[in-house]
Amino acid sequence: MADDSRPDEGQNPEDEFRDMLRDILSGKSSIDPGQLAGAAGLPNDPASVAALMSQLQGALKGGGDGINWGIALQQGQERAATGQLSTTDAQRAEFEQAFHIAALWLDDVINVAELTVVPRLMTRKEWVTATMPLWSQLSEPVATSISDSLTNVLTEQAPEELKGMLAGASQMMRSLGGTLFAMQLGQVVGQLASEVVSGGDIGIPLFSDQQAALLPQNVAEFGEGLDVPIDQVQIYLAVRELAHARLFRHSRWLRLHMISSITDFAHGISIDTERLESLAEGFDPSNPEELRDAMVNGSLIPPKSDAQLAALGRLETMLALVEGWVDVVTVEATSRLPRADAINETVKRRRASGGPAESAFATLVGLELRPRRLREAAAMWQAVTDAVGNEARDALWAHPDILPTSADLDDPQALVARLTSTAKGEPPVLDDIDQALADLLRDDNPDRPHEA
């Protein structure tokens, strides 16, 4: 007797592949749904397994081209809502006062535009909702590359009798691969929502409208064990957040410049196809943990090229300049706080180590967002402040062409010399090429070119 479960001879390969996956998702195959949940980076509990099955079944229906980032948002919101506390009226009053004081103190030490948007207090879930568009934008190049590469490799490595079926269902496989990646991203961002204290905590401008925001629940957890009055913690973090938001509003070119640098870097990321092929050759559908680990531990992303390292260096310099400036103005603005030093030290330690979710994002996308040269940048900004004052320091943010460079981080005194000579009306210090050009164009130089 013929096997009734075998697909019809004339069945469309895409329908055949869909039937096979539907058997997997309905429990008719030997694959454990709990193992699939683990492969997606989800806890192996009934709710998570059910969510995974629902999302993958949705992908089977044909999600169209690209990654369904709505899945990442849903996963992130659900993860962030676990253990979330609502903001009380008393907390709102406390933070409103903290932001008011922070704005007054900042006005005394910076010369950048004030915010036109009222600072917000966010729950963890609200932070995920507000920031997911940018996380998706930063992750899309890698997500697409992994999904396409996985599809191509699995198709090439498939047994001969399955190749026709897989080739006809490549779009569906891309949709499934994108679904797994989006779910992992959602889990990472959802966890990150329990670690950050503000909108600018990561260093990059997460909000498109220069919105300042604090997460009261996380601020309270940050202050635990510090032996510092909570109102001082609130004011200190409010100063940092307002300084970050005001800088990006003042220098309107800065956000686009930074995001473009990140996305340009991400577009240059390739996938290690040899590593993928090795995984595909030994892939066991009943134990997808190895594939999942490869997707989240960064092993599919090969070492950075020279061009990428150069782009990363420029990005890290920009991140360090922003964070270093925020550090310097925050220290000056919070000099009235009795325990500001203790809070500042905690911020530095926390930033140096980062959190588990931030590390997960770095391995998932191949981009670490913590600047390596923060200490040098803060020292440079302090030297500039001491030499020419706050107004001249902040004027350097007017245009990218006059912003300090990596060379200035190496030699802050050279930058100070240029700035002080300009402030005194002295001619600027020229490098060898500029000096040679200036000599050539001098009126008393007989070699000076003249119009015919």
Rosetta blueprint (number, residue, H / E / L):
1 M L
2 A L
3 D L
4 D L
5 S L
6 R L
7 P L
8 D L
9 E L
10 G L
11 Q L
12 N L
13 P H
14 E H
15 D H
16 E H
17 F H
18 R H
19 D H
20 M H
21 L H
22 R H
23 D H
24 I H
25 L H
26 S L
27 G L
28 K L
29 S L
30 S L
31 I L
32 D L
33 P H
34 G H
35 Q H
36 L H
37 A H
38 G H
39 A H
40 A L
41 G L
42 L L
43 P L
44 N L
45 D L
46 P H
47 A H
48 S H
49 V H
50 A H
51 A H
52 L H
53 M H
54 S H
55 Q H
56 L H
57 Q H
58 G H
59 A H
60 L H
61 K L
62 G L
63 G L
64 G L
65 D L
66 G L
67 I L
68 N L
69 W H
70 G H
71 I H
72 A H
73 L H
74 Q H
75 Q H
76 G H
77 Q H
78 E H
79 R H
80 A H
81 A H
82 T L
83 G L
84 Q L
85 L L
86 S L
87 T L
88 T L
89 D H
90 A H
91 Q H
92 R H
93 A H
94 E H
95 F H
96 E H
97 Q H
98 A H
99 F H
100 H H
101 I H
102 A H
103 A H
104 L H
105 W H
106 L H
107 D H
108 D L
109 V L
110 I L
111 N L
112 V L
113 A L
114 E L
115 L L
116 T L
117 V L
118 V L
119 P L
120 R E
121 L E
122 M L
123 T L
124 R H
125 K H
126 E H
127 W H
128 V H
129 T H
130 A H
131 T H
132 M H
133 P H
134 L H
135 W H
136 S H
137 Q H
138 L H
139 S H
140 E H
141 P H
142 V H
143 A H
144 T H
145 S H
146 I H
147 S H
148 D H
149 S H
150 L H
151 T H
152 N H
153 V H
154 L H
155 T H
156 E H
157 Q H
158 A L
159 P L
160 E H
161 E H
162 L H
163 K H
164 G H
165 M H
166 L H
167 A H
168 G L
169 A L
170 S H
171 Q H
172 M H
173 M H
174 R H
175 S H
176 L H
177 G H
178 G H
179 T H
180 L H
181 F H
182 A H
183 M H
184 Q H
185 L H
186 G H
187 Q H
188 V H
189 V H
190 G H
191 Q H
192 L H
193 A L
194 S L
195 E L
196 V L
197 V L
198 S E
199 G L
200 G L
201 D L
202 I L
203 G L
204 I L
205 P L
206 L L
207 F L
208 S L
209 D L
210 Q L
211 Q L
212 A L
213 A E
214 L E
215 L L
216 P H
217 Q H
218 N H
219 V H
220 A H
221 E H
222 F H
223 G H
224 E L
225 G L
226 L L
227 D L
228 V L
229 P L
230 I H
231 D H
232 Q H
233 V H
234 Q H
235 I H
236 Y H
237 L H
238 A H
239 V H
240 R H
241 E H
242 L H
243 A H
244 H H
245 A H
246 R H
247 L H
248 F H
249 R H
250 H H
251 S L
252 R H
253 W H
254 L H
255 R H
256 L H
257 H H
258 M H
259 I H
260 S H
261 S H
262 I H
263 T H
264 D H
265 F H
266 A H
267 H H
268 G L
269 I L
270 S L
271 I L
272 D L
273 T H
274 E H
275 R H
276 L H
277 E H
278 S H
279 L H
280 A H
281 E H
282 G L
283 F L
284 D L
285 P L
286 S L
287 N L
288 P L
289 E H
290 E H
291 L H
292 R H
293 D H
294 A H
295 M H
296 V H
297 N L
298 G L
299 S L
300 L L
301 I L
302 P L
303 P L
304 K L
305 S L
306 D H
307 A H
308 Q H
309 L H
310 A H
311 A H
312 L H
313 G H
314 R H
315 L H
316 E H
317 T H
318 M H
319 L H
320 A H
321 L H
322 V H
323 E H
324 G H
325 W H
326 V H
327 D H
328 V H
329 V H
330 T H
331 V H
332 E H
333 A H
334 T L
335 S L
336 R L
337 L L
338 P L
339 R L
340 A H
341 D H
342 A H
343 I H
344 N H
345 E H
346 T H
347 V H
348 K H
349 R H
350 R H
351 R H
352 A H
353 S H
354 G L
355 G L
356 P H
357 A H
358 E H
359 S H
360 A H
361 F H
362 A H
363 T H
364 L H
365 V H
366 G L
367 L L
368 E L
369 L L
370 R L
371 P L
372 R L
373 R L
374 L H
375 R H
376 E H
377 A H
378 A H
379 A H
380 M H
381 W H
382 Q H
383 A H
384 V H
385 T H
386 D H
387 A H
388 V H
389 G H
390 N H
391 E H
392 A H
393 R H
394 D H
395 A H
396 L L
397 W L
398 A L
399 H L
400 P H
401 D H
402 I H
403 L L
404 P L
405 T L
406 S H
407 A H
408 D H
409 L H
410 D H
411 D L
412 P H
413 Q H
414 A H
415 L H
416 V H
417 A H
418 R H
419 L H
420 T H
421 S H
422 T H
423 A H
424 K L
425 G L
426 E L
427 P L
428 P L
429 V L
430 L L
431 D L
432 D H
433 I H
434 D H
435 Q H
436 A H
437 L H
438 A H
439 D H
440 L H
441 L L
442 R L
443 D L
444 D L
445 N L
446 P L
447 D L
448 R L
449 P L
450 H L
451 E L
452 A L
